[in-house]
Amino acid sequence: MYEPNIRALAVHLTQGQLLPLARIAQLIDDLYGLEVSPATLSTWIEKPARCCDESSASGP
């Protein structure tokens, strides 16, 4: 299992910095020595999005 901070970094780099998944996978490998596939990154991005969708659906 990967550290939550690495997952958060991946989400930030895709959603905030608009980097492609393959580039982020390479960056994580270069920085941390972790081989992460673009498919794994995609799953990490979908999870926070589902969380936000559920919380916004409940309303204020």
PyMOL CGO cylinders between C-alpha atoms (Angstrom):
from pymol import cmd
from pymol.cgo import CYLINDER

trace = [
    CYLINDER, 0.00, 0.00, 0.00, 1.23, 3.48, -0.80, 0.3, 1, 1, 1, 1, 1, 1,
    CYLINDER, 1.23, 3.48, -0.80, 1.54, 6.36, 1.60, 0.3, 1, 1, 1, 1, 1, 1,
    CYLINDER, 1.54, 6.36, 1.60, -1.41, 8.79, 1.63, 0.3, 1, 1, 1, 1, 1, 1,
    CYLINDER, -1.41, 8.79, 1.63, 0.99, 11.65, 0.87, 0.3, 1, 1, 1, 1, 1, 1,
    CYLINDER, 0.99, 11.65, 0.87, 2.11, 10.01, -2.37, 0.3, 1, 1, 1, 1, 1, 1,
    CYLINDER, 2.11, 10.01, -2.37, -1.51, 9.51, -3.37, 0.3, 1, 1, 1, 1, 1, 1,
    CYLINDER, -1.51, 9.51, -3.37, -2.26, 13.15, -2.54, 0.3, 1, 1, 1, 1, 1, 1,
    CYLINDER, -2.26, 13.15, -2.54, 0.74, 14.26, -4.60, 0.3, 1, 1, 1, 1, 1, 1,
    CYLINDER, 0.74, 14.26, -4.60, -0.51, 12.26, -7.58, 0.3, 1, 1, 1, 1, 1, 1,
    CYLINDER, -0.51, 12.26, -7.58, -3.99, 13.77, -7.31, 0.3, 1, 1, 1, 1, 1, 1,
    CYLINDER, -3.99, 13.77, -7.31, -2.51, 17.27, -7.05, 0.3, 1, 1, 1, 1, 1, 1,
    CYLINDER, -2.51, 17.27, -7.05, -0.24, 16.76, -10.04, 0.3, 1, 1, 1, 1, 1, 1,
    CYLINDER, -0.24, 16.76, -10.04, -3.10, 15.55, -12.24, 0.3, 1, 1, 1, 1, 1, 1,
    CYLINDER, -3.10, 15.55, -12.24, -5.85, 17.87, -11.09, 0.3, 1, 1, 1, 1, 1, 1,
    CYLINDER, -5.85, 17.87, -11.09, -3.87, 20.94, -10.07, 0.3, 1, 1, 1, 1, 1, 1,
    CYLINDER, -3.87, 20.94, -10.07, -0.88, 20.85, -12.41, 0.3, 1, 1, 1, 1, 1, 1,
    CYLINDER, -0.88, 20.85, -12.41, -2.55, 18.93, -15.26, 0.3, 1, 1, 1, 1, 1, 1,
    CYLINDER, -2.55, 18.93, -15.26, 0.36, 16.54, -15.79, 0.3, 1, 1, 1, 1, 1, 1,
    CYLINDER, 0.36, 16.54, -15.79, -0.30, 13.34, -17.75, 0.3, 1, 1, 1, 1, 1, 1,
    CYLINDER, -0.30, 13.34, -17.75, -0.54, 10.07, -15.82, 0.3, 1, 1, 1, 1, 1, 1,
    CYLINDER, -0.54, 10.07, -15.82, 2.53, 8.52, -17.46, 0.3, 1, 1, 1, 1, 1, 1,
    CYLINDER, 2.53, 8.52, -17.46, 4.66, 11.52, -16.49, 0.3, 1, 1, 1, 1, 1, 1,
    CYLINDER, 4.66, 11.52, -16.49, 3.46, 11.38, -12.89, 0.3, 1, 1, 1, 1, 1, 1,
    CYLINDER, 3.46, 11.38, -12.89, 4.21, 7.65, -12.73, 0.3, 1, 1, 1, 1, 1, 1,
    CYLINDER, 4.21, 7.65, -12.73, 7.75, 8.38, -13.94, 0.3, 1, 1, 1, 1, 1, 1,
    CYLINDER, 7.75, 8.38, -13.94, 8.15, 11.24, -11.46, 0.3, 1, 1, 1, 1, 1, 1,
    CYLINDER, 8.15, 11.24, -11.46, 7.07, 9.07, -8.51, 0.3, 1, 1, 1, 1, 1, 1,
    CYLINDER, 7.07, 9.07, -8.51, 9.51, 6.39, -9.65, 0.3, 1, 1, 1, 1, 1, 1,
    CYLINDER, 9.51, 6.39, -9.65, 12.32, 8.96, -9.96, 0.3, 1, 1, 1, 1, 1, 1,
    CYLINDER, 12.32, 8.96, -9.96, 11.64, 10.60, -6.59, 0.3, 1, 1, 1, 1, 1, 1,
    CYLINDER, 11.64, 10.60, -6.59, 10.61, 7.65, -4.42, 0.3, 1, 1, 1, 1, 1, 1,
    CYLINDER, 10.61, 7.65, -4.42, 11.72, 4.54, -6.31, 0.3, 1, 1, 1, 1, 1, 1,
    CYLINDER, 11.72, 4.54, -6.31, 8.11, 3.32, -6.50, 0.3, 1, 1, 1, 1, 1, 1,
    CYLINDER, 8.11, 3.32, -6.50, 6.84, 1.81, -9.72, 0.3, 1, 1, 1, 1, 1, 1,
    CYLINDER, 6.84, 1.81, -9.72, 3.25, 2.99, -10.07, 0.3, 1, 1, 1, 1, 1, 1,
    CYLINDER, 3.25, 2.99, -10.07, 1.21, 2.32, -13.17, 0.3, 1, 1, 1, 1, 1, 1,
    CYLINDER, 1.21, 2.32, -13.17, -0.95, 4.99, -14.80, 0.3, 1, 1, 1, 1, 1, 1,
    CYLINDER, -0.95, 4.99, -14.80, -3.96, 2.73, -14.07, 0.3, 1, 1, 1, 1, 1, 1,
    CYLINDER, -3.96, 2.73, -14.07, -3.16, 2.88, -10.35, 0.3, 1, 1, 1, 1, 1, 1,
    CYLINDER, -3.16, 2.88, -10.35, -2.90, 6.65, -10.54, 0.3, 1, 1, 1, 1, 1, 1,
    CYLINDER, -2.90, 6.65, -10.54, -6.28, 6.76, -12.26, 0.3, 1, 1, 1, 1, 1, 1,
    CYLINDER, -6.28, 6.76, -12.26, -7.80, 4.78, -9.38, 0.3, 1, 1, 1, 1, 1, 1,
    CYLINDER, -7.80, 4.78, -9.38, -6.29, 7.17, -6.85, 0.3, 1, 1, 1, 1, 1, 1,
    CYLINDER, -6.29, 7.17, -6.85, -7.86, 10.12, -8.68, 0.3, 1, 1, 1, 1, 1, 1,
    CYLINDER, -7.86, 10.12, -8.68, -11.29, 8.51, -8.87, 0.3, 1, 1, 1, 1, 1, 1,
    CYLINDER, -11.29, 8.51, -8.87, -11.47, 7.76, -5.15, 0.3, 1, 1, 1, 1, 1, 1,
    CYLINDER, -11.47, 7.76, -5.15, -11.32, 11.42, -3.94, 0.3, 1, 1, 1, 1, 1, 1,
    CYLINDER, -11.32, 11.42, -3.94, -13.72, 12.38, -6.73, 0.3, 1, 1, 1, 1, 1, 1,
    CYLINDER, -13.72, 12.38, -6.73, -16.29, 9.84, -5.52, 0.3, 1, 1, 1, 1, 1, 1,
    CYLINDER, -16.29, 9.84, -5.52, -15.87, 11.14, -1.98, 0.3, 1, 1, 1, 1, 1, 1,
    CYLINDER, -15.87, 11.14, -1.98, -16.55, 14.71, -3.12, 0.3, 1, 1, 1, 1, 1, 1,
    CYLINDER, -16.55, 14.71, -3.12, -19.55, 13.62, -5.18, 0.3, 1, 1, 1, 1, 1, 1,
    CYLINDER, -19.55, 13.62, -5.18, -21.10, 11.91, -2.14, 0.3, 1, 1, 1, 1, 1, 1,
    CYLINDER, -21.10, 11.91, -2.14, -20.57, 14.89, 0.16, 0.3, 1, 1, 1, 1, 1, 1,
    CYLINDER, -20.57, 14.89, 0.16, -21.95, 17.41, -2.33, 0.3, 1, 1, 1, 1, 1, 1,
    CYLINDER, -21.95, 17.41, -2.33, -25.01, 15.25, -3.00, 0.3, 1, 1, 1, 1, 1, 1,
    CYLINDER, -25.01, 15.25, -3.00, -26.05, 15.46, 0.66, 0.3, 1, 1, 1, 1, 1, 1,
    CYLINDER, -26.05, 15.46, 0.66, -26.32, 19.25, 0.43, 0.3, 1, 1, 1, 1, 1, 1,
    CYLINDER, -26.32, 19.25, 0.43, -25.72, 21.86, 3.13, 0.3, 1, 1, 1, 1, 1, 1,
]
cmd.load_cgo(trace, "trace")
